[in-house]
Amino acid sequence: MSTTAATVRPTAASPRGVLELVISERRGRSVASKQFHQGALRVLRPHYLDDSGQVCYVVVNPGGAFLGADRFLVEVEVQDGASLVLTTQSATKVYRTPGSFAEQRMTLRLGKDSRLELLPDQLIAYREASYRQNTHITVRPSSSLVMAEVVTPGWSPDGAAFRYEELRLRTELWVVGPDGTDLLALDNLLIRPPLNDVTGMGFMEGFSHLGSLMVVDKRVGQALADDLHGLTAGHDAHTGISLTRTVAGTTGLVLRSLSNSTEELNRLVGACTALLRDRWHGQAPLDLRKY
């Protein structure tokens, strides 16, 4: 019997890429107080996109893609009062992973009154690719988190869509408060195209692309959910929004959207993040063009 990607684990070899980044606030300006990289992960020099003091870092994978048994470790801490935009230089591409899978493990920690906007380019899974992503997040009740992701199938030599094997995307979001730690959200997403369907379109209500937006902030509520839902009317996407809350009262929002277009989902996510930046911080929409 052949061994599938779902049953084989990567070896215990050293990770292909490691990135550690700590952002601190110094006299109204956010700066990197710790920066470490090893292997196939780097960050470009910091950018300040306006006069707010928020810093922007771009993550680079010089190898260009994830391959079988690749493992990447990313650890980011935004300390009290600091503000960070973290994005990627280009799309994250997952190529064939025969007999194994590629994996990214990310840990995010947000301090009091800190802010993180995690806005990577799309994740593209190509033919015979298997990928697992585990993201563990801890925030404070006064933290502000905006985290987006777009998933799209890559090109296949025979022209068929959805030829990757599977994607497993798990996100845990915990709130550290004065009375302990509470779970705000646990998102465990499995996308496994059916083997008996060459188009692979039946398992996501006929759509091929997936977009997600997770927001944690004390200003999240039904009014915001209604406003974001109003933005979806002008986009060719099927979208749902859910609110979540801890026992202690920390609020969060999860938006999930299905479409057949990467550009459409990027426009939708961009419109949502632009609304949040303007309403909460009086900042212009992000312009993260890298090419």
C-alpha positions in Angstrom: 0.0 0.0 0.0 1.4 3.4 -0.9 2.0 6.0 1.8 0.2 9.3 1.4 1.2 12.8 2.5 -1.4 12.7 5.2 0.3 9.8 7.0 4.0 10.9 6.7 5.6 13.4 9.0 8.6 15.5 8.2 11.9 14.3 9.7 13.4 15.8 12.8 16.0 17.7 10.7 16.6 21.4 11.4 14.0 23.7 10.0 14.7 25.2 6.6 13.9 28.7 7.9 13.7 30.5 11.2 12.6 34.0 11.9 12.3 35.8 15.2 11.2 39.4 15.5 10.5 41.6 18.6 9.0 45.0 18.1 9.2 47.6 20.9 7.9 51.1 21.3 10.6 53.8 21.8 9.6 57.5 22.1 6.5 57.1 19.9 8.2 55.0 17.3 8.0 51.2 16.9 11.4 49.5 16.3 12.9 46.0 16.2 14.5 45.4 19.6 15.4 41.8 18.5 15.8 40.4 15.0 17.1 36.9 14.2 17.0 34.9 11.0 18.4 31.6 9.9 18.2 29.6 6.7 15.6 30.5 4.1 13.8 33.4 5.9 14.7 37.1 6.0 13.1 40.4 6.6 13.8 43.6 4.6 14.8 46.9 6.1 11.9 48.5 8.1 9.6 51.0 6.5 7.5 53.7 8.0 4.4 54.3 5.8 3.2 57.4 7.6 3.9 59.5 10.6 2.1 57.3 13.1 5.3 55.5 14.3 3.9 52.1 13.1 6.7 50.0 11.5 6.3 47.8 8.5 8.5 44.7 7.9 8.5 42.5 4.8 9.3 38.7 5.1 11.3 37.2 2.3 11.9 33.6 1.4 15.0 33.6 -0.8 14.2 30.0 -1.8 11.0 31.1 -3.4 8.7 28.3 -2.3 7.9 25.5 0.2 8.9 21.9 -0.8 8.4 18.5 0.7 9.5 18.2 4.4 10.3 21.9 4.6 9.6 23.4 8.0 9.6 27.1 8.7 9.4 28.6 12.2 8.3 32.2 12.7 8.0 33.9 16.1 6.8 37.5 16.4 6.3 39.6 19.5 4.8 43.0 19.5 5.5 44.5 23.0 3.4 47.0 25.0 2.4 50.0 23.0 4.2 49.0 19.8 2.6 48.7 16.3 3.6 46.5 13.4 2.5 45.7 9.8 3.9 42.4 8.8 3.6 41.3 5.2 5.4 39.1 2.6 7.4 40.0 -0.5 5.3 37.8 -2.7 2.9 34.9 -2.7 3.7 31.8 -0.6 4.0 28.9 -3.1 3.8 25.3 -2.0 5.1 22.9 -4.7 5.0 19.1 -4.9 5.6 17.4 -1.6 5.8 13.7 -2.5 5.6 11.4 0.5 5.6 14.3 3.0 4.3 17.8 3.5 5.6 21.4 4.0 4.9 23.1 7.3 4.9 26.5 8.9 4.6 27.1 12.6 4.0 30.7 13.7 3.8 32.1 17.2 2.4 35.7 17.7 2.4 37.5 21.0 0.8 40.9 21.5 1.4 43.0 24.6 -0.8 45.6 26.2 -2.1 48.4 23.9 -0.1 46.8 21.0 -1.2 46.4 17.4 -0.4 43.9 14.7 -1.6 43.8 11.1 -0.6 40.5 9.6 -1.2 40.8 5.8 0.7 38.3 3.8 0.3 37.7 0.1 -1.8 34.8 -1.0 -1.0 31.1 -0.3 -0.8 29.1 -3.5 -0.9 25.3 -3.4 0.3 23.6 -6.6 -0.3 20.1 -8.0 0.4 17.3 -5.5 1.2 19.8 -2.7 0.4 19.1 1.0 0.8 21.9 3.5 0.2 22.4 7.2 0.1 25.8 9.0 -0.1 26.1 12.7 -0.6 29.6 14.2 -0.6 30.2 17.9 -1.6 33.7 19.1 -1.8 35.3 22.5 -3.2 38.8 23.0 -4.1 41.1 25.8 -7.6 42.6 26.3 -6.2 45.9 25.0 -4.4 44.5 22.0 -5.5 45.0 18.4 -5.0 42.3 15.8 -6.0 42.2 12.1 -4.9 39.0 10.3 -5.8 38.2 6.7 -5.2 35.2 4.5 -6.1 34.2 0.9 -5.8 30.7 -0.4 -5.8 29.8 -4.1 -5.0 26.7 -6.2 -1.9 26.9 -8.4 -1.5 26.1 -12.0 -1.5 22.4 -13.1 0.2 21.0 -16.2 -3.0 19.5 -17.4 -5.0 22.7 -16.8 -7.1 21.2 -14.1 -7.8 23.2 -10.9 -7.5 21.9 -7.3 -4.9 19.3 -7.9 -3.1 19.8 -4.6 -3.5 17.1 -2.0 -4.5 18.9 1.2 -4.2 22.1 3.2 -4.5 22.1 7.0 -4.6 25.5 8.6 -5.0 25.7 12.3 -5.2 28.9 14.3 -5.5 29.2 18.1 -6.2 32.6 19.6 -5.9 33.1 23.4 -6.5 36.2 25.5 -4.2 36.7 28.5 -6.2 38.7 31.1 -5.8 39.6 34.8 -7.8 36.5 35.8 -6.1 34.0 33.5 -6.0 32.9 29.9 -9.2 32.4 27.8 -9.7 30.9 24.4 -11.2 33.4 22.0 -11.1 31.4 18.7 -10.0 28.0 17.5 -10.1 27.7 13.7 -9.2 24.3 12.3 -9.5 24.3 8.5 -9.0 21.3 6.3 -9.2 21.6 2.5 -8.8 18.2 0.8 -10.0 18.1 -2.8 -12.0 15.0 -3.5 -10.0 12.3 -5.4 -13.0 11.3 -7.5 -13.7 14.8 -8.8 -11.2 16.0 -11.3 -12.5 19.6 -11.1 -12.3 19.6 -7.3 -15.0 22.2 -7.2 -17.7 20.4 -5.2 -16.3 20.7 -1.7 -16.4 24.6 -1.3 -19.8 25.3 -2.6 -18.5 25.5 -6.2 -15.8 28.1 -5.4 -12.0 27.6 -5.8 -10.5 30.4 -3.6 -10.8 31.1 0.1 -10.3 34.4 2.0 -10.2 34.9 5.8 -10.0 37.9 8.0 -9.6 37.7 11.8 -10.0 40.8 14.0 -9.5 41.1 17.7 -10.1 44.5 19.3 -12.2 46.0 22.1 -14.1 48.0 19.5 -15.3 44.9 17.7 -19.1 44.5 17.8 -22.3 44.0 15.8 -22.1 47.5 14.3 -18.7 46.7 12.9 -19.8 43.3 11.6 -22.7 45.0 9.8 -20.4 47.6 8.2 -18.0 45.0 7.0 -20.9 42.9 5.7 -22.0 46.0 3.8 -18.6 46.1 2.0 -19.1 42.6 0.7 -22.0 43.7 -1.5 -19.8 45.1 -4.1 -17.6 42.0 -4.5 -18.0 38.7 -6.4 -17.7 36.6 -3.3 -19.8 34.5 -0.9 -19.1 35.9 2.6 -20.0 35.2 6.2 -19.1 37.0 9.4 -19.1 35.6 12.9 -18.5 37.4 16.3 -16.8 35.7 19.2 -16.3 36.8 22.8 -14.5 35.4 25.9 -16.1 35.1 29.2 -14.1 38.2 30.4 -15.5 40.2 27.5 -12.7 40.4 24.8 -14.3 40.5 21.4 -13.3 39.1 18.0 -14.6 38.8 14.5 -14.0 36.2 11.8 -14.8 36.9 8.2 -14.6 34.0 5.7 -15.2 34.5 1.9 -15.4 32.1 -1.0 -14.7 33.2 -4.6 -13.1 32.2 -7.9 -10.7 35.0 -8.0 -7.6 35.9 -6.0 -7.9 39.6 -7.1 -11.5 39.7 -5.9 -10.6 38.4 -2.5 -7.6 40.7 -2.2 -9.9 43.6 -3.0 -12.4 42.5 -0.4 -9.8 42.1 2.3 -8.2 45.4 1.4 -11.5 47.2 1.7 -12.1 45.7 5.1 -8.7 46.6 6.4 -8.9 50.1 5.0 -12.2 50.6 6.9 -10.5 49.5 10.1 -7.4 51.7 9.6 -9.5 54.8 8.9 -12.1 54.3 11.6 -9.9 53.3 14.4 -6.6 55.0 13.6 -7.3 57.7 11.1 -4.8 56.1 8.7 -4.9 55.8 4.9 -5.3 52.3 3.3 -2.2 50.3 3.0 -0.3 50.3 -0.2 1.9 47.2 -0.1 2.9 46.9 -3.7 6.1 45.0 -4.0 6.4 44.5 -7.8 
